[in-house]
Amino acid sequence: MKYATYVIMSLGMCLFFSCKKESLMRYERQANIYFDLTAADRDSIVYTFAYDMTKAVDTVFLPVKLMGYRDEKSRSFQAYIEKDSSTAQAEIHYDKLKPDYPLMEGAGQTFLPIIIHNVKDLETRAVSLIIKLQESPDFGIENKDLIRARIILSAQLEQPQWWSMWLDNYSRVKHQLFLLVTEQRTLSMQGLDAPKNLYFANLLLMMLNDPFKWIKDHPEKDYKLESNDGGQTYLFYHVDNPNRTILLRKNTGSGKYFFIDETGKEVR
């Protein structure tokens, strides 16, 4: 019985000191941070402005998580852009990062805001942005595999499968105008939907035939046509994003105006 009591006491003391040691290790350990991303998002986060010409600026929020103890005071973490591995340009495609970002008292997670811009060159190419967390006075970087995030920025549209069923002569410019006029991202490929889909196709055709009238009839859309050469050409754009323009040019033969697509051809 004494032997059994001794064993129980010994086990209890071992557990006590083991827990105490583990507790000390846990709370004396330097706090670390990492990006809390899924495997797919860790490879790349794809953001596209393709479906909204009106949005000049947006923000991608990267989740940052704490590994270690939470503090009762506010702390700050730091991040940087890996410029050699990024094709995006600062102050053109994104805003420069701040020197540091706060992690509020008692918090175990926060977000790193990346401010991005909807500029015209994104219509024809995608750019990449590599962001990395870095060691700071308040936080360490323990797992090197979890401190990197990659954002792909684009505004480039691709021809959808349903396009040729209801519309002719695909171009990205025509696709942009279709999205604007119809407010539809997709059309079905069902024959029974023909009346509805042809209605949307006709809305686009009417706008292409007389964009000046369309602007007059839809002031709520906040689009403008502006000419700098006496009316030979116009730039079509939303008032909130004058960086994304579509060229409207007068055809000298017919006297009609046509939007010009990315290949230099008239949109018909």
Secondary structure, DSSP 8 states (H G I E B T S, - for coil): -HHHHHHHHHHHHHHHHHHHHHHHHHHHS--EEEE---HHHHH-EEEE-TT-TT--EEEEEEEEEEES---SS-EEEEEEE-GGG--S-BTTTB----S-EEE-TT-SEEEEEEEEE--GGGGT--EEEEEEEE--SS-B---GGGSEEEEEEE------TTHHHH--S--HHHHHHHHHHH--S-----GGGHHHHHHHHHHHHHHHH-HHHHHHH-GGG-EEEE-SSTTSEEEEEETTEEEEEEEEEE-TTT--EEEB-TTS-B--
